[in-house]
Amino acid sequence: MGQVEREFIQREHHRQGDFKAPPFLPRTKTKGLDLERLDGERYLTQEFMQAEWDTIWTKTWQLVTRADDFEEPGSFFVHELGKESFLFVKGDDGEIRGFYNVCQHRGNRLCQAESGILDTFTCPFHGWQWSNDGALKKVAAPELFRQFDSGIPSEELGLQQVKVDFWGGWLWFNMDVDACPLKEYLSDIGAHLETYQFENWQVVDYQTFEWAGNWKHAVDAFNESYHFAALHPDMIEFGEGHDIPIELWGIHSRMLNFNRTVSEVVEDRETMTPLRAHMMGARMQQQGVAHTALAKDVHLREIEHRRSIEDETYLPFKDMNDEQLVHQYHYTFFPNTTFTQTPEGGAIFRYRPHATDPGKCYYDFFIVSYPPPGTVKQERPVHKVHNHENNPDYIKVFDGTFEPVFANVLAQDGSNMATMQAGVASDSFKGMILSEQEVRLRHFHKTIDDFIDGQVDTHHLLPSNHYLERD
């Protein structure tokens, strides 16, 4: 047990009752996984990419967009995943449905805008039309088709549906119409996060980065903090990334990143340097709390303050354990969605494969916040795709919606994608050696292999806590 952890346990408030999110501390031991090297081929080949498509992407639940983006009939949103495009639209009957975004005449992409409001979707090639409930509305010049001599088979020519469901204020979909319900898929760690009341949150920004690496490199990068000291040296000045609590839950996983403290690998953990003051000292002053704590102890002071105002704030402090009041709860839902947040805001990461190239991926970044009651809903953020080859300025990309220190962290992670992809392709590479702080990676890749080998029944999932060793 590290010093940060001991200090936290010693000073944390002992509260009665059950929390939806069980605390990480004291730690619960995770059952050991094998110690074999992780091969590089899985990041490189078309064969592995196709196996993932057939057994994972077409069988798992995928996050799309906020449910409140569909405010009126005809509101639509187009989402790309691999080789497929999907159209989500609110029908005149008020139901939100999802369809493959494909014209049933010649296979053209039907809707070629990302979002908007339409009561009719018209293919720009030949003018065939569909209603916003997916039903065929019009065939241009049907008399030209001998296949329609006995009538147009409207039901057969309707848009092909995908399964949709809702959780946390988000719309999700699954290509497998027989998949288990979304809440069952997210399991009890989905329930952990309901404390945050995501249905009340808003999206502040939404950007996509096309990176020159396989999508699994991106998942790997954000599912461990072991790399902070080397790649993100600023991060360990106001947080812990050395030995953090990690738990595996079925096909999903979670970890706790300590905020408003100083990593144990830093020699001076007490001085309030300019960077530390910027990232955590100013925060306490904004809350009207005199900042007198040592830098490493700021998180303890903030927890005390937040607990003292739990009856006065709209934020759900009363329903949270002490860890949640200040630290970063980082949850990843297999295969490609990460929620990382504190009570007032956070980010959602979504990782998507390229349509044809295993050496590229899309990293979607949503910034979300919990606004005070009565806040006017913001307009949907302008979404842009940024190609890493164009060397985007990550600070300018977010244009004030994201702390510049963190924007630089994303730039550092993005810079690693191409070099990781090239490195694992080397004939000299013998496979990855993973530490205990990278156990989420081993678990993630084991889950991928289990899906590909047919060991996971997505219609009936195993209990999600079977990796935890209980007394």
N, C-alpha and C positions, 0 to 999 in steps of 0.2 A: 504494500500500500504506500503510495507516494505522499509527500508532505501536503500537497494541495488537497488531496483526498482526506487525510487525517484532520486537517484544519476545518474542512467543510463539515465532516461528520460531527466533530466536537462542538461546532457552533450552530449547526442547523437547528431549526425549530422542530420540536417533537409534537406533531399534530395528530389528532385522532381521526379515524375514518379512513375509508378506502378511496384511493385516487384512481381515476381512469388510466393514468400513466404510472405504472409502478416505478419507483425511483431506481436509478442505477446503483446507488450507494446504500449500504455496502454491496460490493460486487457479487453477482451470481456467476458461478463458473460455467463456462460454455464447454460442452463436450468436445473433446479433441477431434480434429480432422487429420487426414493423412499429411505426411510431410514431403510428398513427392514434388518434384519440380513441375511447374506449369508450362506446357509447351507453347511455342510461338506460332505454330501453324494455325491455331484457331483464330488468329488475328488476320490471316493472310489469304486464305484460299476461298475460291468461289464455292467449292463443295461445302465447306463449313458454313459459309454465309447462307447457302440454300437450305441446309439442314436447320439452321436457326429460323429461317422463314417458315418452313413447313411445320416445325414443332413448337416454336415459341411465339413468334409474332402473330401467327394466325390463331393462337389459343389463349392469349393472355389479355388482361384488361389494360387499356391505354387511356391516359388522361388526354383530354382535348382542349377545352376552354371553359370559361366560367358559365355556369348555367344561366346567370342573369344577363348574359349577352343576348339571349333570345327573349327580348322584351315583348315583341309583338308578332303576330302571324306573318310569316314570310321571312323572319330574321334567319339568316343562314351563316354558316362558317365552314370553310373548306380546310381540311387537314390532310397532310401528306405523311405517309408512313411507308418507307421502302419504295417498292414499285407501285404502290396503290395510292389513290386519292379518294377521299371520303367527303361526302356532303352531309352536313347536319343542318336541319331546318325545322322551324316551328310551324306546324300546319295550321290551317284556319280553325281546326278543332282544338287548338291549344297544346297538342302533343308534340314533343320534340322527338324527331326520328333521325336515324342515320342511314345513309345509303352509300354504296360504291358510286363514285362520281363519274359514271360512264354512260354515254349515250348508247341505247340498245339498238341503234340502227347500224352505225359503222364503228362504234367503239371510241368515238372522240371523247375527250374530257368535256363533260357537259357544262359545268360551271367553272369559269376561268378567272373568277375574282375570289379573293380570300374571304370577304365578308360583305354583308349588305342586307337589303330587304327586297324580296321578290315574291310575287304570288304565283309566278310561272317561270320555269327554267327552260330556256330555249337553246337548243344546240346551234352554235353559230355556223355549222357546216351546211346542214340541209333544212333546219328550221323545225325539226321535231320538238314537241313540247311535253313537259311533265308538270303536274301540279305540285304544290308544296307539301303534299302528303305522299309523293312518290308515284302517284297514279299517272298513267299515260293520258295526256290531254289531247294531243293532236299529232297526226301523221301527215306530213306534207304530201299532197297528191297521192292518197292511198290507192287510187285506181291504177296506178302504175305497178302495183305489186300483185302478182298472181296469187301469192300466198294469202292475200286478204280477200279472195273471191267469196269466201263464206263468212266474212266478217273479220274485223281486226281483233286478234287475241290480246286484249288490253291487259289482262291479268299477267300473262306471260311476259309482256313488254314493259311492265312496271319496273321502276328502279329497284335493284336488289338491295335488301336491307341488311344492316348489321345490328347487333344487340347493343342497346344503350342503357345506362344506369347513372345514378347520381350519388355523389358522396362529397362532403366537405364544401358544398357549393360549386363543385366542378362536374362537368359532363365527362363521362368515360364511355368507351365503346369496346366491343369484343367481336372479332370476325366469326367466332364460334358461337352460333346461335343457341347451342346447348350448354354453354359454359355456366358454371355456378354463378349465383348472384354476386354482385360486386362486393358487398359487405362481407360475404363469406370468403371471398378471395383475399380481401385485405386483412381479414381475420382480426384477432384481438389487438394487434398493434395498430390497426386502423382505428379501433375504439380508443386506444391510448390518446390519439391526436384530437379526438372530438372535444376534449377539454378546451382547445384553442378556439372553438366556435368559428371555424373557417367560413361557414356560410355568411358571416358578417364582414368578411374581408373584401378588399378591393385589389385589383391588379394595378400597380403603379407604372410598371414598365414591362415590356416583352420584347426580347431580342433573341436572334438566332445566329450562331456562329458555325460556319462550315469549317470543320477542322480536318487536317490531312492525316487522320489516323482512324483506326477501327473504332466503332462505337464502344467496344468493351474497354479500350484504353481510357476513355472518358469516364465510364462508370468506375473503373479501378481507381482513377485519380481522386475522385471525390468520395470514395468509400473508405479512406484511411487518412489519418493526420500525421503519420510517421514521417511524411516528406516535408512537413512544415519548416523544420530547422534549416534544411538545405535549400529548398526551392522558395519558401516564403518566410525569410528571416524576420520580417516585421510582425508576422502573426504571433510568434512566441513571445513578443514583448507585451502583448495584452491578452493572451490566452494560452491554454495548454494544448500542446500537440504531441507530447512525448509518450505518455502512457495513459491512454484514455479508456474508459469503460466501453466495452463492446458486447453486444448480445445478438445471437442468431435466433430468428423466430420463423420456423418453417422455411418457406422459400424467400422470406424477407429478412431484414436485419436492421439494427439500429446502433448508434453510438452517441456518446455525450461529449461535446466539445466545451471545455470550461471557458467561460467568458470573464472579462474584467478581473483577470489575475495575471501572473507572470509565470511562464513555464519554468519548471524545475531545472531545465538545462541552462538557464540564464544565470550568470554569476550574481548580478545585482538584481534582486527581486523586489527591492524596497523603494528605490528612488522613483519619484514621479517625473519621468523624462518628458520632453515635449510631445513625443509620439504617444506615450501612455496617457498624458493629460488630454490630448486630443481625442483619443479613442475611448477613454473611460472616465477621466477626471471631470471633463466638461459635462458629461452626462449627469453626474451627481449634482453639480451646481445648477443645472437646468431644473432639477427636481426640487430645488430649494434645500438641499442637504449640504451642510458644511463638509468639505472634503478634508478629512484629517487622517484617513487610513493609509497604511503602507500600500504601495501599488499592488502587491500580491493579495491584499485583503479587501480590495474594493468590492469584490463580488459579495463578500459577507455583509458589508455595510449596506449594499443595495438590497440584498434579501431582507434585512431587518427593516429597511424603509418600506419596501413594497408590502411586506406583511402588515406593517402598521397602518397602511392606507387601503387595505383590501375591502373595507366596507364603503369606501368613498369613490372608487374608480369603476369605470365601465369595463375595464379589462378583467378577465375571469381569474384573478389571483386566488380567490377563495377556493376554487376547485382544483388548484394546482399544488403539486409538491414544491418544496423549496428549490429544488434543482431547476424546475421549469420557470421560476420567477426571473432568472437571470441567465442561465446557461443555454447553450444551443442544443436542442433536441433534434437529432439528425436521423431521419428514418428513410430507408430505401425500400420501395415496393418493387419486387421483381416483375419485369426485367429492367425497367428503365425510368422510374420516376422517384425522385428524392424530394422529401419535404424537410426543410431545416429552418427552425424558427425559435423566436422568443415570444412572449405574450403579445407584443405590439406589432410584430412584423417578421418578415423573413424572406426566403426565396424558395422557389421550386425549380429543380433541375429536371429536364427531360432529355434523354439521349435517344437519337433516332439513327437507324442505319441508312446509308446511301442506297439509292435504288439499284445500282449495279456494281459499285466499286467498294470492296471490303477495306480499302485503304482510305476511305473518307467517312465522315459522319456529321450529324447535325446536333449541336448542343443548344437546346432551348433554355432560356433563362427568364423566369418570371420573378419580378420583385412584387411582393404583396405586403399589405399593411392592414391593420385593424383600426379603421378610423373611428373617431368618437361618434356617438349617436347624433343623428341629424345632419351628418356630413353629406353634401350633395354627391351623388354617384359620379365618378369621373367618366369621361368618354373613353372608349376603348383605345389603349395606347397604339401609336403607330408602330407596326411590326416591320422590322427590316432584317434581312439576311446578310451577314458580313462574312466574306471569304477571307480565310486566314492568309492566303497568298497576297492579298491586298494590304496586309499589315495594318489592320484597323487600330485606331487609337481608342482603347477601351474606355478611357475616361470620357472622351467626347461622345462615344456611342451612347452612353447612359445620360449624358447631358444634365447632370445634377441629381438624377434619381438614385444614384448609388455612390456610397462612400469611395472616394478615389483610391484609398489604400486597398479596398477589396476589388475594385476594378483592375488594379495592377495584378492582384492575385490571379484573376481570371486570365489575364494576358500571359502570366507565367505558366499557368496550366495549359493554355492553348499552344504555347511555344513548344511544349513537350510532346505534343501529339505526333508531329511529323518525325521527330527523332526517335520516339518509341517505335513507331511503325517501321522505320528503317532498321532499327537495331534488332528487333525480334526476327527480321528476315535474314539476318546474317548467318552464314554457315557456321560461324564460331559460337553462336548462341546455343547454350545447352538447356535452356529453360529457366523460368523464374524461381528463385529461392525466396519464400515468403515468411515473414516474421509473424509473431503472435499479434502484432499491431496491424497486420495485413490479413487477418483471418476472415474478414468480410469478403476479400477478393477470392480466397480459396473457396469459401462457401458459395459465392456468386457463380464461380466457374463450375463447381460441383453441381449446382442446380441446373446450369445450362446443359451439362452432360447428362443429367438425369432426365431432363426434358427430351433431349435428342434420343436417348436410349429407351424412351417410353416408360420411364419409371415414375412419372408424375401424372396423375389423373386430375386434370383441371376441372372435372365435374364434381370430384369429391376429394378435397385436399386433406392432408394430414393435419393433426392439431399443431398449431403454430409454435408452441413453446417446447417442442420435443428435443430441441438442442440444448436446453438449459438443464443443468444438474441441480436438482432440488434436494434439500435435506429430508 
